[in-house]
Amino acid sequence: MQSDTRTCRPESADQERRGRAADGFALGFTLVELLVVIAIIGTLVGLLLPAVQVARESARKTACANKLRQLALGVINYEHARGWYPGNGTNPACHNTVSFFPEILPYLEEQATYDRIYKMLYTDKVTTNSTTPVNLRGLAMPAFRCPSDVLERDPDLSGEPTNYRCSVGDIFDQNRAARRGPFGGNGTAPGGWQWSKASMVTDGLSNTVLLGEATIYRLNSPDVRKGMLQFSGFTSTSQPLACLQALASPSWDTLSNDFTGAVLSGTRWLHNDYVRFQTVLPPNAPTCSTSATALAGGLMPSASSYHSGGANVAMCDGSTRFVDETIDTGDLSLTLKPSGTTDPHFVNNYIGSSRWNGVWGQLGSQKGGEVINR
């Protein structure tokens, strides 16, 4: 056996000492110790990851509310300059399929975009779903998108999507003449269509919903927030409760693949039928349609979001609120009566307080005379 010339100890004894610390413990990890450390790290990551995801979604929720507030301020500034809220499909200067978004572009520091589409909309009067070479596709607007919704394009590639909607109030039938919300029209008024204005919001600007957010339609999605339900017996005078009960009924189905004439909520920010919602069903409730084509007259769109438990709305004073999906919606088993009945709550002359007497409907009506109890 060889010896160390400096210590005269056997080489094997010196090698043994080099493998141990001065206090006699072995250096390095055993396999069991390494596995324990890995397990601890994995547990910590598992505990921290949900917290990180919650923090990220909280940031996205805040960013979404900020965008909604900017849109609301654009609408309010438009009203201050013009004397009325922008029309949503009721503008005689162009055609009745244009949404309210183009009108407020100059008030969102998007004058260049407004100039780009002005001639097409107001001079050439190109429809918002035109298939001609001179069309309005490809106008993506990041300001109209909520960071929580990652859809890049709409299902039929016919336009650019948006997560923001205008409130037509607590009215069921969208083909109506009653002006319940700030974006409700009145086709029976003297001179034809008339717009709403801030002075008509007698329930209070801070008590009336102006805009809201909603998810973009996905084809045959099992998530009720981003799909649509269809039923041939669902009409504008059906009970709103029927839409909520549809999820448990085998007679209901998701919207089919046929896009012909379909109104796919949120998939086109330039088209008026795609960018409105009603304060009838609570946030994150299903959007119901009378048929597979989801025609506007039988469509009941709800506010929705990917935020937990509700959706953001902007009020007529420019403030934003998060509305919980458990908000009181009143008696949704009631119906709107056919036009011509003596009941004041019939389709073409919906007047007075909220038909369903819930807080959500009261927030949607601009001059119902209700006292909001929240």
NORSUL-V644009 format. One record per backbone hydrogen bond with DSSP energy under -1.0 kcal/mol. NH is the residue of the N-H (numbers start at 1). CO is the residue of the C=O. E is the energy in kcal/mol with one decimal. If there is no record, write none. Layout:
# NORSUL-V644009
nh=NH co=CO e=E
nh=NH co=CO e=E
This chain:
# NORSUL-V644009
nh=4 co=9 e=-2.9
nh=8 co=4 e=-3.0
nh=11 co=2 e=-2.3
nh=14 co=10 e=-1.6
nh=15 co=11 e=-2.3
nh=16 co=12 e=-1.6
nh=17 co=13 e=-1.6
nh=18 co=14 e=-2.1
nh=20 co=17 e=-1.8
nh=21 co=25 e=-3.6
nh=24 co=21 e=-1.7
nh=27 co=19 e=-1.4
nh=34 co=30 e=-2.1
nh=35 co=31 e=-2.1
nh=36 co=32 e=-2.0
nh=37 co=33 e=-2.1
nh=38 co=34 e=-2.2
nh=39 co=35 e=-2.3
nh=40 co=36 e=-2.2
nh=41 co=37 e=-2.4
nh=42 co=38 e=-2.5
nh=43 co=39 e=-2.1
nh=44 co=40 e=-2.3
nh=45 co=41 e=-2.5
nh=46 co=42 e=-2.3
nh=47 co=43 e=-1.8
nh=48 co=44 e=-2.4
nh=49 co=45 e=-2.7
nh=52 co=48 e=-2.4
nh=53 co=49 e=-2.6
nh=54 co=50 e=-2.6
nh=55 co=51 e=-2.2
nh=56 co=52 e=-2.4
nh=57 co=53 e=-2.5
nh=58 co=54 e=-2.4
nh=59 co=55 e=-1.9
nh=60 co=56 e=-2.4
nh=61 co=57 e=-2.8
nh=62 co=58 e=-2.0
nh=63 co=59 e=-2.4
nh=64 co=60 e=-2.5
nh=65 co=61 e=-2.2
nh=66 co=62 e=-2.2
nh=67 co=63 e=-2.0
nh=68 co=64 e=-2.1
nh=69 co=65 e=-2.3
nh=70 co=66 e=-2.0
nh=71 co=67 e=-2.1
nh=72 co=68 e=-2.3
nh=73 co=69 e=-2.4
nh=74 co=70 e=-1.9
nh=75 co=71 e=-2.2
nh=76 co=72 e=-2.6
nh=77 co=73 e=-2.7
nh=78 co=74 e=-2.0
nh=79 co=75 e=-2.3
nh=80 co=76 e=-2.3
nh=81 co=77 e=-2.0
nh=82 co=78 e=-2.9
nh=83 co=79 e=-2.4
nh=85 co=196 e=-3.0
nh=89 co=98 e=-1.8
nh=94 co=91 e=-1.5
nh=98 co=95 e=-1.3
nh=99 co=270 e=-2.2
nh=104 co=101 e=-1.0
nh=107 co=104 e=-1.2
nh=108 co=105 e=-2.0
nh=110 co=105 e=-2.1
nh=114 co=110 e=-2.2
nh=115 co=111 e=-2.8
nh=116 co=112 e=-1.7
nh=117 co=113 e=-1.6
nh=118 co=114 e=-1.5
nh=121 co=117 e=-2.5
nh=122 co=118 e=-3.2
nh=123 co=119 e=-1.6
nh=124 co=119 e=-3.3
nh=126 co=120 e=-3.4
nh=130 co=127 e=-1.6
nh=135 co=133 e=-1.3
nh=140 co=138 e=-1.3
nh=144 co=141 e=-2.0
nh=145 co=142 e=-1.6
nh=149 co=146 e=-2.0
nh=157 co=154 e=-1.5
nh=162 co=266 e=-2.6
nh=163 co=144 e=-2.5
nh=165 co=212 e=-3.0
nh=166 co=275 e=-2.7
nh=167 co=210 e=-2.2
nh=168 co=277 e=-2.1
nh=176 co=174 e=-1.8
nh=183 co=167 e=-1.8
nh=184 co=181 e=-2.0
nh=192 co=189 e=-2.1
nh=200 co=197 e=-1.7
nh=201 co=198 e=-1.5
nh=202 co=200 e=-2.0
nh=203 co=366 e=-2.4
nh=204 co=201 e=-1.3
nh=207 co=204 e=-1.4
nh=209 co=363 e=-2.7
nh=210 co=314 e=-3.1
nh=211 co=314 e=-1.7
nh=212 co=165 e=-2.2
nh=213 co=312 e=-1.4
nh=214 co=163 e=-2.6
nh=217 co=265 e=-2.4
nh=218 co=226 e=-3.2
nh=221 co=218 e=-1.3
nh=226 co=223 e=-1.4
nh=229 co=287 e=-2.5
nh=230 co=253 e=-2.2
nh=231 co=289 e=-1.4
nh=234 co=231 e=-1.7
nh=238 co=235 e=-1.6
nh=241 co=332 e=-2.3
nh=242 co=239 e=-1.6
nh=243 co=240 e=-1.3
nh=245 co=241 e=-2.3
nh=248 co=245 e=-1.2
nh=249 co=246 e=-1.6
nh=252 co=249 e=-1.3
nh=253 co=230 e=-1.0
nh=255 co=228 e=-1.2
nh=262 co=259 e=-2.1
nh=263 co=293 e=-1.1
nh=266 co=274 e=-2.2
nh=267 co=264 e=-2.2
nh=269 co=160 e=-2.3
nh=272 co=97 e=-2.2
nh=275 co=272 e=-1.3
nh=277 co=166 e=-2.1
nh=278 co=301 e=-2.0
nh=279 co=169 e=-1.5
nh=284 co=303 e=-2.9
nh=285 co=282 e=-1.5
nh=288 co=300 e=-1.2
nh=289 co=229 e=-2.4
nh=294 co=291 e=-1.3
nh=298 co=295 e=-1.4
nh=299 co=296 e=-1.5
nh=300 co=288 e=-2.7
nh=304 co=213 e=-1.7
nh=311 co=323 e=-1.9
nh=313 co=321 e=-2.7
nh=314 co=211 e=-2.6
nh=315 co=319 e=-3.1
nh=316 co=205 e=-1.2
nh=316 co=208 e=-2.0
nh=318 co=315 e=-2.0
nh=321 co=313 e=-2.7
nh=323 co=311 e=-3.0
nh=325 co=309 e=-2.9
nh=327 co=324 e=-1.8
nh=331 co=356 e=-1.9
nh=332 co=330 e=-1.0
nh=334 co=331 e=-1.2
nh=337 co=345 e=-1.7
nh=341 co=338 e=-1.4
nh=347 co=337 e=-1.8
nh=349 co=346 e=-1.6
nh=351 co=344 e=-1.1
nh=360 co=328 e=-2.5
nh=362 co=358 e=-2.1
nh=363 co=359 e=-2.2
nh=364 co=360 e=-1.0
nh=365 co=361 e=-1.5
nh=366 co=180 e=-2.8
